[in-house]
Amino acid sequence: MSLPRAKLVKNFPGCPVEATLSFLDGKWKGVILFHLMQGTLRFNELRRKLPTVTQRMLTKQLRELEKSGLVSRTVYPVVPPRVEYKMTPLGTTLKPVILALAAWGEEHVFCSPEGREVRLASEGFDAPTAALQA
């Protein structure tokens, strides 16, 4: 759970949606979990899958996912050190949620050279309904 949201409320969020999102908030957590659904990945494999994330931010997001119990980290005592990440059984329970987000995105988000746009499925690719901030 990210610290800014935790500072806003003294108690754990009461709404189940807010409580669930508190574990996924952060620009990269959902994407990290999406890639870890395929199986165990080393740190640099994750970096290659997320070319625009900085090493510092990826480390921060992975630590938060590990702290929340959604991802496990295994360090192998070899030279150079090898670190692997995988979803925990608790993290695996989020697969349907992540797959639903991916399906919604494929159906409703159109990426053009100008940016991302949300559209209704009935309108097709040519008539986006609203532009998102890139």
HUGITA-V126462 format. One record per residue. RES is the residue in three letters. OMEGA is omega in whole degrees, 0 to 359 (* if undefined). Layout:
BEGIN
res = {RES | RES}
omega = {OMEGA | OMEGA}
END
This chain:
BEGIN
res = {MET | SER | LEU | PRO | ARG | ALA | LYS | LEU | VAL | LYS | ASN | PHE | PRO | GLY | CYS | PRO | VAL | GLU | ALA | THR | LEU | SER | PHE | LEU | ASP | GLY | LYS | TRP | LYS | GLY | VAL | ILE | LEU | PHE | HIS | LEU | MET | GLN | GLY | THR | LEU | ARG | PHE | ASN | GLU | LEU | ARG | ARG | LYS | LEU | PRO | THR | VAL | THR | GLN | ARG | MET | LEU | THR | LYS | GLN | LEU | ARG | GLU | LEU | GLU | LYS | SER | GLY | LEU | VAL | SER | ARG | THR | VAL | TYR | PRO | VAL | VAL | PRO | PRO | ARG | VAL | GLU | TYR | LYS | MET | THR | PRO | LEU | GLY | THR | THR | LEU | LYS | PRO | VAL | ILE | LEU | ALA | LEU | ALA | ALA | TRP | GLY | GLU | GLU | HIS | VAL | PHE | CYS | SER | PRO | GLU | GLY | ARG | GLU | VAL | ARG | LEU | ALA | SER | GLU | GLY | PHE | ASP | ALA | PRO | THR | ALA | ALA | LEU | GLN | ALA}
omega = {181 | 185 | 182 | 180 | 181 | 179 | 182 | 180 | 181 | 179 | 177 | 183 | 183 | 182 | 180 | 179 | 179 | 180 | 179 | 181 | 180 | 177 | 182 | 182 | 189 | 188 | 190 | 187 | 180 | 180 | 177 | 180 | 178 | 180 | 179 | 175 | 180 | 180 | 182 | 178 | 173 | 184 | 183 | 174 | 176 | 179 | 179 | 179 | 180 | 188 | 182 | 179 | 177 | 179 | 180 | 181 | 179 | 178 | 181 | 182 | 178 | 178 | 179 | 177 | 178 | 180 | 180 | 176 | 181 | 182 | 174 | 182 | 178 | 178 | 178 | 183 | 177 | 178 | 356 | 182 | 177 | 181 | 180 | 179 | 174 | 178 | 175 | 175 | 177 | 178 | 180 | 178 | 177 | 181 | 180 | 179 | 181 | 178 | 177 | 177 | 179 | 180 | 178 | 180 | 179 | 182 | 191 | 183 | 180 | 179 | 178 | 178 | 180 | 181 | 180 | 179 | 176 | 181 | 173 | 181 | 181 | 182 | 179 | 184 | 189 | 185 | 179 | 182 | 181 | 179 | 176 | 173 | 181 | *}
END
